[in-house]
């Protein structure tokens, strides 16, 4: 049975799954890829520049995952940081990462993003990346409503997700794209256009302040180097080559991304609570 060995920092995700059945983002993480957001570091940096986290902010991050953006947020010295993570193994992993980064006061709560155990108005900034595109519309709406509840007036919500273009994309074409992506990455995919993301935010009571899109090039060599650095890219490549079945699996994911490259992008949105 070709399972991925524990290659880095005791990652809990998919430890007992075969390479051929593991969700692609878990596989990439266990092989050493650290940036799993559709728009890479570039798009996260754009969001950070727009929301300008600072000493007066109480930050809540949804699904912090490997803790990469968490460390970026904590480097801005906010008043508080709370991560919301559903998977218990991921909670433990992220806690270890933040402790290594010297963020002893940061906390990770095990909770679902649509039922966060924090009081109304407890955040001035909510950050969420690559966690909504796998959710059905009703759950997306519930999460946006929960974010609106958490934010106090004047608070900001930073979103980084997968999207499709153009705005008038044929629904049958969108259905085919979502089916192909789901088959390749082994996770259900439900994505919309930038305008549809905006509509969901506005329906929750938030007001769009800024939006940008970036080509979705997650597994292209130039994006790998930009996101992981040269040594990180080499480490990832070596782990892929020495893990049975990993190269074929990720090659198929890359082919799927390339097949729909003209219609896939990363979208970043900043919304505010009036």
FIPABA-643021 format. One record per residue (C-alpha): x, y, z; residue number from 1. Coordinates in Angstrom, 3 decimals. Each point is the difference from the previous one (the first is absolute). Layout:
{u=X; v=Y; w=Z; k=NUM}
...
This chain:
{u=0.000; v=0.000; w=0.000; k=1}
{u=1.537; v=3.323; w=-1.102; k=2}
{u=-0.558; v=2.335; w=2.950; k=3}
{u=1.975; v=3.196; w=0.475; k=4}
{u=2.558; v=-0.277; w=2.758; k=5}
{u=0.248; v=2.680; w=2.698; k=6}
{u=2.380; v=2.215; w=-1.945; k=7}
{u=-0.163; v=3.238; w=1.953; k=8}
{u=-0.910; v=1.074; w=3.508; k=9}
{u=-2.449; v=-2.827; w=0.704; k=10}
{u=-2.744; v=1.271; w=-2.283; k=11}
{u=-3.263; v=-1.673; w=1.015; k=12}
{u=-1.938; v=0.407; w=-3.227; k=13}
{u=-0.753; v=-3.222; w=-1.861; k=14}
{u=2.707; v=-2.023; w=1.731; k=15}
{u=-1.854; v=-3.272; w=-0.558; k=16}
{u=-1.209; v=0.664; w=-3.545; k=17}
{u=1.434; v=-1.309; w=-3.232; k=18}
{u=1.627; v=2.526; w=-2.335; k=19}
{u=-2.657; v=-0.677; w=-2.615; k=20}
{u=-2.876; v=0.796; w=2.383; k=21}
{u=1.337; v=2.871; w=2.080; k=22}
{u=-1.377; v=3.519; w=-0.615; k=23}
{u=2.592; v=1.785; w=-2.132; k=24}
{u=0.632; v=2.838; w=2.466; k=25}
{u=0.702; v=-2.526; w=2.778; k=26}
{u=2.362; v=-1.885; w=-2.299; k=27}
{u=1.891; v=3.159; w=-0.957; k=28}
{u=0.275; v=1.035; w=3.645; k=29}
{u=1.377; v=-3.371; w=1.056; k=30}
{u=2.518; v=0.165; w=-2.859; k=31}
{u=1.310; v=3.323; w=1.300; k=32}
{u=-1.992; v=2.657; w=-1.867; k=33}
{u=-0.783; v=2.804; w=2.405; k=34}
{u=-1.932; v=2.503; w=-2.133; k=35}
{u=-3.310; v=-1.616; w=-0.978; k=36}
{u=-2.008; v=3.128; w=-0.813; k=37}
{u=-1.187; v=0.313; w=-3.642; k=38}
{u=1.635; v=3.408; w=-0.523; k=39}
{u=3.190; v=-0.783; w=1.923; k=40}
{u=1.995; v=2.391; w=2.178; k=41}
{u=-0.688; v=2.799; w=-2.471; k=42}
{u=-3.724; v=0.059; w=0.704; k=43}
{u=0.407; v=-0.360; w=3.767; k=44}
{u=2.427; v=2.931; w=-0.077; k=45}
{u=-2.566; v=2.070; w=-1.922; k=46}
{u=-2.592; v=-0.685; w=2.702; k=47}
{u=2.393; v=0.854; w=2.829; k=48}
{u=0.874; v=3.263; w=-1.702; k=49}
{u=-3.684; v=0.918; w=-0.329; k=50}
{u=-1.128; v=-0.871; w=3.527; k=51}
{u=3.160; v=1.192; w=1.786; k=52}
{u=-0.141; v=-2.130; w=3.195; k=53}
{u=1.320; v=1.893; w=2.999; k=54}
{u=0.241; v=0.307; w=3.750; k=55}
{u=-3.667; v=0.955; w=0.399; k=56}
{u=-1.330; v=-3.068; w=-1.799; k=57}
{u=-1.656; v=-3.065; w=1.462; k=58}
{u=0.603; v=-2.510; w=-2.797; k=59}
{u=-1.970; v=-3.167; w=-0.710; k=60}
{u=1.318; v=-2.318; w=-2.717; k=61}
{u=-2.220; v=-2.710; w=-1.453; k=62}
{u=1.709; v=-3.333; w=-0.768; k=63}
{u=3.612; v=1.146; w=0.565; k=64}
{u=1.255; v=-3.350; w=-1.320; k=65}
{u=3.792; v=-0.097; w=0.073; k=66}
{u=0.241; v=3.337; w=1.805; k=67}
{u=1.791; v=1.912; w=-2.772; k=68}
{u=-2.386; v=2.953; w=-0.132; k=69}
{u=-0.409; v=-0.189; w=3.783; k=70}
{u=3.705; v=0.762; w=0.381; k=71}
{u=-0.340; v=2.919; w=-2.435; k=72}
{u=-2.903; v=1.388; w=2.006; k=73}
{u=1.775; v=-0.474; w=3.329; k=74}
{u=3.091; v=1.778; w=-1.323; k=75}
{u=-2.187; v=3.142; w=-0.100; k=76}
{u=-0.455; v=-0.295; w=3.817; k=77}
{u=-3.812; v=0.060; w=0.215; k=78}
{u=-1.729; v=0.414; w=3.357; k=79}
{u=-1.170; v=-3.631; w=-0.275; k=80}
{u=-0.036; v=-2.908; w=-2.445; k=81}
{u=-2.446; v=-2.924; w=-0.047; k=82}
{u=0.016; v=-2.761; w=-2.600; k=83}
{u=-3.145; v=-2.036; w=-0.687; k=84}
{u=0.757; v=-3.552; w=-1.161; k=85}
{u=-2.391; v=-2.947; w=-0.259; k=86}
{u=2.485; v=-2.880; w=-0.280; k=87}
{u=1.511; v=-0.998; w=3.403; k=88}
{u=3.279; v=-1.119; w=-1.555; k=89}
{u=0.333; v=3.291; w=-1.847; k=90}
{u=-0.686; v=1.858; w=3.265; k=91}
{u=2.944; v=-1.737; w=1.670; k=92}
{u=2.272; v=0.526; w=-2.994; k=93}
{u=-0.796; v=3.719; w=-0.299; k=94}
{u=0.469; v=0.485; w=3.749; k=95}
{u=3.497; v=-1.493; w=-0.280; k=96}
{u=0.826; v=2.220; w=-2.963; k=97}
{u=-1.069; v=3.148; w=1.843; k=98}
{u=1.968; v=-0.978; w=3.090; k=99}
{u=3.090; v=-0.464; w=-2.166; k=100}
{u=-0.638; v=3.477; w=-1.397; k=101}
{u=-0.011; v=1.397; w=3.531; k=102}
{u=-3.724; v=0.782; w=0.035; k=103}
{u=-0.762; v=-1.367; w=3.454; k=104}
{u=-3.114; v=2.177; w=0.435; k=105}
{u=-1.649; v=-1.099; w=-3.255; k=106}
{u=-2.762; v=-2.555; w=0.353; k=107}
{u=-1.627; v=-2.548; w=-2.312; k=108}
{u=-3.596; v=-1.005; w=0.699; k=109}
{u=-1.446; v=-3.233; w=-1.310; k=110}
{u=-3.275; v=1.079; w=-1.578; k=111}
{u=-1.956; v=0.169; w=-3.234; k=112}
{u=0.184; v=3.334; w=-1.823; k=113}
{u=-3.781; v=0.331; w=-0.039; k=114}
{u=-0.248; v=-0.402; w=3.810; k=115}
{u=2.903; v=1.854; w=1.580; k=116}
{u=0.050; v=0.069; w=3.830; k=117}
{u=0.817; v=3.709; w=0.253; k=118}
{u=-2.323; v=2.877; w=0.951; k=119}
{u=-1.498; v=2.505; w=-2.412; k=120}
{u=2.391; v=2.760; w=-1.035; k=121}
{u=3.089; v=-1.796; w=1.287; k=122}
{u=2.095; v=0.560; w=-3.160; k=123}
{u=1.183; v=3.033; w=-1.923; k=124}
{u=1.569; v=-2.149; w=-2.722; k=125}
{u=-1.014; v=-3.431; w=-1.319; k=126}
{u=2.312; v=-1.786; w=-2.438; k=127}
{u=-1.046; v=-3.040; w=-2.021; k=128}
{u=1.852; v=-1.746; w=-2.830; k=129}
{u=-0.750; v=-3.065; w=-2.132; k=130}
{u=-2.752; v=-1.335; w=2.233; k=131}
{u=-3.254; v=1.119; w=-1.656; k=132}
{u=0.400; v=-1.402; w=-3.525; k=133}
{u=-0.720; v=-3.506; w=1.284; k=134}
{u=-3.238; v=1.009; w=1.752; k=135}
{u=-3.560; v=-0.066; w=-1.399; k=136}
{u=-1.773; v=3.335; w=-0.415; k=137}
{u=-2.027; v=-0.325; w=3.213; k=138}
{u=3.126; v=-0.563; w=2.086; k=139}
{u=1.851; v=2.848; w=-1.707; k=140}
{u=-2.900; v=2.296; w=0.908; k=141}
{u=0.012; v=-1.284; w=3.594; k=142}
{u=3.740; v=0.645; w=0.337; k=143}
{u=-0.312; v=3.520; w=-1.421; k=144}
{u=-2.843; v=0.703; w=2.443; k=145}
{u=2.157; v=-1.268; w=2.867; k=146}
{u=2.857; v=2.253; w=-1.101; k=147}
{u=-2.379; v=2.962; w=-0.050; k=148}
{u=-1.101; v=-0.868; w=3.549; k=149}
{u=3.608; v=-0.191; w=1.221; k=150}
{u=1.059; v=3.297; w=-1.548; k=151}
{u=-0.607; v=3.242; w=1.798; k=152}
{u=-1.020; v=3.051; w=-2.059; k=153}
{u=2.899; v=1.127; w=-2.169; k=154}
{u=1.549; v=-3.476; w=0.078; k=155}
{u=1.531; v=-1.624; w=-3.090; k=156}
{u=-0.315; v=-3.436; w=-1.568; k=157}
{u=2.790; v=-1.247; w=-2.282; k=158}
{u=-0.918; v=-2.865; w=-2.357; k=159}
{u=2.299; v=-2.021; w=-2.313; k=160}
{u=-1.733; v=-2.682; w=-2.052; k=161}
{u=-0.263; v=-1.720; w=-3.369; k=162}
{u=-2.226; v=1.596; w=-2.650; k=163}
{u=-1.023; v=-0.403; w=-3.628; k=164}
{u=-0.038; v=2.513; w=-2.833; k=165}
{u=-1.570; v=1.602; w=-1.983; k=166}
{u=-3.053; v=1.212; w=1.884; k=167}
{u=-2.318; v=-1.382; w=-2.711; k=168}
{u=1.594; v=-3.483; w=-0.020; k=169}
{u=-2.447; v=-2.588; w=-1.323; k=170}
{u=-1.504; v=-1.985; w=2.933; k=171}
{u=0.677; v=-3.311; w=-1.756; k=172}
{u=3.658; v=0.974; w=-0.397; k=173}
{u=0.174; v=0.854; w=3.702; k=174}
{u=-1.546; v=-3.354; w=0.861; k=175}
{u=2.636; v=-1.792; w=-2.109; k=176}
{u=2.835; v=1.973; w=1.642; k=177}
{u=-1.237; v=-0.774; w=3.502; k=178}
{u=-0.429; v=-3.683; w=-0.864; k=179}
{u=3.531; v=-0.259; w=-1.457; k=180}
{u=1.558; v=1.802; w=2.969; k=181}
{u=-1.856; v=-2.109; w=2.520; k=182}
{u=1.078; v=-3.200; w=-1.739; k=183}
{u=3.650; v=1.108; w=-0.093; k=184}
{u=0.377; v=1.408; w=3.499; k=185}
{u=-2.460; v=-2.376; w=1.735; k=186}
{u=-1.930; v=2.812; w=1.642; k=187}
{u=-3.337; v=1.433; w=-1.076; k=188}
{u=0.430; v=3.389; w=-1.692; k=189}
{u=-2.679; v=2.699; w=-0.125; k=190}
{u=1.351; v=3.257; w=-1.360; k=191}
{u=-1.449; v=3.122; w=-1.529; k=192}
{u=1.051; v=3.131; w=-1.811; k=193}
{u=1.441; v=3.039; w=1.830; k=194}
{u=-3.409; v=1.677; w=-0.287; k=195}
{u=-1.669; v=-3.007; w=1.606; k=196}
{u=2.458; v=0.091; w=2.909; k=197}
{u=-0.814; v=3.702; w=0.385; k=198}
{u=-3.727; v=-0.744; w=0.036; k=199}
{u=0.391; v=-2.546; w=2.809; k=200}
{u=1.931; v=2.529; w=2.084; k=201}
{u=-2.611; v=2.691; w=-0.546; k=202}
{u=-2.849; v=-2.355; w=0.855; k=203}
{u=1.680; v=-0.558; w=3.382; k=204}
{u=0.002; v=3.736; w=0.690; k=205}
{u=3.584; v=0.752; w=-1.021; k=206}
{u=1.183; v=2.630; w=-2.478; k=207}
{u=2.647; v=-0.772; w=-2.624; k=208}
{u=2.970; v=2.386; w=0.205; k=209}
{u=2.596; v=-1.566; w=-2.320; k=210}
{u=0.369; v=-2.993; w=-2.321; k=211}
{u=2.733; v=-1.470; w=-2.184; k=212}
{u=0.585; v=-3.194; w=-1.971; k=213}
{u=3.182; v=-1.976; w=-0.640; k=214}
{u=0.656; v=-2.901; w=-2.415; k=215}
{u=-0.355; v=-3.380; w=1.738; k=216}
{u=3.503; v=-1.484; w=-0.460; k=217}
{u=0.368; v=-2.051; w=3.174; k=218}
{u=2.167; v=-2.770; w=-1.505; k=219}
{u=1.893; v=1.974; w=-2.655; k=220}
{u=3.766; v=0.234; w=0.576; k=221}
{u=0.186; v=3.784; w=0.128; k=222}
{u=-2.782; v=0.162; w=2.588; k=223}
{u=1.587; v=-2.825; w=2.004; k=224}
{u=3.270; v=1.916; w=0.227; k=225}
{u=-1.766; v=3.264; w=0.845; k=226}
{u=-2.024; v=-1.677; w=2.736; k=227}
{u=2.428; v=-2.538; w=1.451; k=228}
{u=3.406; v=1.400; w=-0.921; k=229}
{u=2.630; v=-2.009; w=-1.857; k=230}
{u=0.843; v=-2.332; w=2.884; k=231}
{u=-3.634; v=-0.528; w=0.927; k=232}
{u=-0.806; v=-0.842; w=-3.622; k=233}
{u=2.884; v=-2.477; w=-0.163; k=234}
{u=-1.100; v=-1.625; w=3.258; k=235}
{u=-3.550; v=-0.320; w=-1.313; k=236}
{u=1.220; v=-1.434; w=-3.339; k=237}
{u=2.242; v=-2.544; w=1.754; k=238}
{u=-2.842; v=-1.128; w=2.244; k=239}
{u=-2.293; v=-0.368; w=-3.017; k=240}
{u=2.571; v=-2.127; w=-1.845; k=241}
{u=0.700; v=-2.308; w=2.942; k=242}
{u=-3.666; v=-0.576; w=0.905; k=243}
{u=-1.579; v=-2.777; w=-2.104; k=244}
{u=-2.960; v=1.262; w=-1.981; k=245}
{u=0.432; v=3.674; w=0.936; k=246}
{u=1.430; v=1.192; w=-3.321; k=247}
{u=-2.792; v=-1.571; w=-2.071; k=248}
{u=-2.631; v=1.357; w=2.364; k=249}
{u=1.290; v=3.598; w=0.007; k=250}
{u=0.637; v=-0.120; w=-3.751; k=251}
{u=-3.695; v=-0.732; w=-0.495; k=252}
{u=-0.944; v=2.895; w=2.305; k=253}
{u=2.303; v=2.306; w=-1.964; k=254}
{u=-1.459; v=-1.157; w=-3.327; k=255}
{u=-3.486; v=0.749; w=1.299; k=256}
{u=1.030; v=3.491; w=1.122; k=257}
{u=1.580; v=0.626; w=-3.404; k=258}
{u=-3.016; v=-1.341; w=-1.887; k=259}
{u=-2.184; v=2.644; w=1.619; k=260}
{u=2.621; v=2.723; w=0.389; k=261}
{u=-1.945; v=2.432; w=-2.164; k=262}
{u=-2.915; v=-0.096; w=2.440; k=263}
{u=1.698; v=-0.454; w=3.405; k=264}
{u=1.429; v=2.747; w=2.165; k=265}
{u=0.586; v=0.913; w=3.607; k=266}
{u=-2.162; v=2.789; w=1.353; k=267}
{u=0.756; v=2.226; w=2.992; k=268}
{u=-2.671; v=2.193; w=1.496; k=269}
{u=-0.016; v=2.451; w=2.895; k=270}
{u=-3.385; v=0.767; w=1.511; k=271}
{u=-0.902; v=2.259; w=2.869; k=272}
{u=-2.786; v=-0.018; w=2.565; k=273}
{u=-1.832; v=3.341; w=-0.105; k=274}
